[in-house]
Amino acid sequence: METGIPEPLFAVPRVTAATDEDGALVIRSAEPLAGYPVTVMHSVRAWAEADPGHPMVAERAPGGGWRTCGYGEAADAADAIGQGLLDRGLGPGRPLLVLSGNSVDHLLVTLGAMTAGVPVAPVSVAYSLQSHDHARIRAIAAMIQPGAVFADDAERFAAALDAVSPVPAIVRTGSRPGAERLADLVATVPGPGVAAARAAVTGDSIAKILFTSGSTGTPKGVLNTHRMLAANQQMIRQAWPFLRTERPVIVDWLPWSHTFGGNHNVNMTLTAGGTLYVDAGRPAPGMFGPSIANLADVPPTIYFNVPAGYAQLVPALEADAAFAACFFSRLRLMFNAAAALPAALRHRLEDLAVQTAGQPVPVTGSWGATETAPAVTSAHYDFADARCIGVPLPGAEVRLVPVEGAYEIRVKGPMVTPGYFGRPDLTAAAFDTRGYYRTGDAVGLADPDDPGAGLVFRGRIAEDFKLSTGTFVRVGAVRTALLSAAPLLADAVITGEDRASVCALAWLNAAEAAKLLGQEPRVEGELVTDETIRVELARALAGHNATAGSAARIERLLVLARPAGLDAGEITDKGYVNQRQVLANRAALVELLYAQPGPENPENPQLPAGVIEAERTA
């Protein structure tokens, strides 16, 4: 609760490190994990008693204003909805499936389910609205056997509701035969049933089932216990002491079907008694306008995004001094996750803060996974490297197992999942013999002689490859360096496995391209072939290559006109590109990158149209 005593933004990072019998480096926080409530709902109820009218969540109303819900109203609704779910036969073994995106009602339904001990299973809205066959939703419903499904709008989600029929439907608006209205659940009078169910919830009870992307098959259901969620927020509070006395204001688009938005950001709001404004914008061409309008209307105190989001935000701030002044007016820190933030983008953010606010605003980050609720490490402001993910949070320990040129990071602590829904085989394979969760992510030490200097993210091990020369390529590091050298690019995938050189497929940053061209770039078929774009990127590649080793040089580039496809498994709805899936789906374009021009190849005397080669310097 608020005490009026100012707290520092960041705690001083302190760790211990030791090498185990197998040669792995084990790093722990030297700070013990303090106590925390049994569930996040305990925090909601504490705030509801202390300050019932304080807004907990808000969303845009049809008239353009904000529909808000306070802590007291939310706690009452959670009891009523929880009782309503129990009355309809839901319980620990019969989850609630949620199809809708972020909204006030989505959060109230979630809190109601958690109150009643009903696991809630939010799935990506893309599975409902962008899929043609709804195969993933069918597979998820068959896996978890939900007792009911909630959709905000019966008509908008009609096809998805059909796909999971005969699961009973609960809707907020629209009509559907047999569907119940959420208003009826909210009107339920809480009785002894929900009180008993609430008392029976323990730290080991399942709060959520979150699904992996499923790009290579049926999505896996990651079990999230109440202990995981509550412990993780305490871990974060000890790294960010200011949350003990400052109630955050967060404006956020990140989907609640993912752990970053749905666990990290939502639970931070609830635990710290803050307010979360639901942002309907997206960091995609033509969809970022609502985000700018929302941030101009409600300046945040903490801002969360992924690199693709910052790539859209920075040009907008640079182009509009009034918007920048509003955005930075009470901002305490900016936070990046999901992938490494390109260094050039971070420097632009830092410069904007100084120019606008007159002082630095920290740009920090963290690292974790759906299986870790999610935060495992935290980067303090003292960590200047944009790739740094910091040190283990209190209560977490990481085991760094050597892999080629780096370490695989493995994790243990109260925030780690007990496993996957209905898949004991996957659960067993996910942990090593010492009980650490195998993440599949690669990291390095920022300072080999000082583990307290933090870890540097190196990318997904499964994405890395070797060139035909035997040289090992760290895809994550190469991609981040390319995006830093070429702000004109929004994202990229790296090619070159079993080939002689590294190349890339990439997408334009629409805001940066508009600044450069003042019009739409020229497109031919699948590729952007604009000459001005070509010249700019050829120069950027040359600059990148001037300081890169053989495993990081990028010889050629194609700029793709068609965005990464969500339904094709190429990208998640939080903006993370699936390297392997893009390369598989666009294999013909990869071959185009390696077509050899010149006299030795008379059938192809010059570079194919659209292929950009690094500018040659004398």
Secondary structure as GFF3:
##gff-version 3
##sequence-region A 1 618
A	DSSP	beta_strand	15	19	.	.	.	ID=ss1
A	DSSP	beta_strand	25	29	.	.	.	ID=ss2
A	DSSP	alpha_helix	40	50	.	.	.	ID=ss3
A	DSSP	beta_strand	55	60	.	.	.	ID=ss4
A	DSSP	beta_strand	66	70	.	.	.	ID=ss5
A	DSSP	alpha_helix	71	87	.	.	.	ID=ss6
A	DSSP	beta_strand	96	98	.	.	.	ID=ss7
A	DSSP	alpha_helix	104	115	.	.	.	ID=ss8
A	DSSP	beta_strand	120	122	.	.	.	ID=ss9
A	DSSP	alpha_helix	125	129	.	.	.	ID=ss10
A	DSSP	alpha_helix	135	144	.	.	.	ID=ss11
A	DSSP	beta_strand	148	153	.	.	.	ID=ss12
A	DSSP	alpha_helix	158	164	.	.	.	ID=ss13
A	DSSP	beta_strand	169	173	.	.	.	ID=ss14
A	DSSP	beta_strand	180	181	.	.	.	ID=ss15
A	DSSP	alpha_helix	182	186	.	.	.	ID=ss16
A	DSSP	alpha_helix	192	200	.	.	.	ID=ss17
A	DSSP	beta_strand	206	211	.	.	.	ID=ss18
A	DSSP	beta_strand	221	225	.	.	.	ID=ss19
A	DSSP	alpha_helix	226	239	.	.	.	ID=ss20
A	DSSP	three_ten_helix	241	244	.	.	.	ID=ss21
A	DSSP	beta_strand	249	252	.	.	.	ID=ss22
A	DSSP	alpha_helix	259	259	.	.	.	ID=ss23
A	DSSP	pi_helix	260	265	.	.	.	ID=ss24
A	DSSP	alpha_helix	266	272	.	.	.	ID=ss25
A	DSSP	beta_strand	275	278	.	.	.	ID=ss26
A	DSSP	alpha_helix	289	297	.	.	.	ID=ss27
A	DSSP	beta_strand	302	305	.	.	.	ID=ss28
A	DSSP	alpha_helix	307	319	.	.	.	ID=ss29
A	DSSP	alpha_helix	321	327	.	.	.	ID=ss30
A	DSSP	beta_strand	333	336	.	.	.	ID=ss31
A	DSSP	alpha_helix	343	357	.	.	.	ID=ss32
A	DSSP	beta_strand	363	368	.	.	.	ID=ss33
A	DSSP	three_ten_helix	370	372	.	.	.	ID=ss34
A	DSSP	beta_strand	375	379	.	.	.	ID=ss35
A	DSSP	beta_strand	388	392	.	.	.	ID=ss36
A	DSSP	beta_strand	397	403	.	.	.	ID=ss37
A	DSSP	beta_strand	406	412	.	.	.	ID=ss38
A	DSSP	alpha_helix	424	429	.	.	.	ID=ss39
A	DSSP	beta_strand	437	445	.	.	.	ID=ss40
A	DSSP	three_ten_helix	451	453	.	.	.	ID=ss41
A	DSSP	beta_strand	455	460	.	.	.	ID=ss42
A	DSSP	three_ten_helix	461	463	.	.	.	ID=ss43
A	DSSP	beta_strand	465	466	.	.	.	ID=ss44
A	DSSP	beta_strand	472	473	.	.	.	ID=ss45
A	DSSP	alpha_helix	475	485	.	.	.	ID=ss46
A	DSSP	beta_strand	489	495	.	.	.	ID=ss47
A	DSSP	beta_strand	502	508	.	.	.	ID=ss48
A	DSSP	alpha_helix	510	517	.	.	.	ID=ss49
A	DSSP	beta_strand	523	524	.	.	.	ID=ss50
A	DSSP	beta_strand	527	528	.	.	.	ID=ss51
A	DSSP	alpha_helix	531	545	.	.	.	ID=ss52
A	DSSP	beta_strand	554	559	.	.	.	ID=ss53
A	DSSP	alpha_helix	579	585	.	.	.	ID=ss54
A	DSSP	alpha_helix	587	593	.	.	.	ID=ss55
A	DSSP	beta_strand	612	613	.	.	.	ID=ss56
###
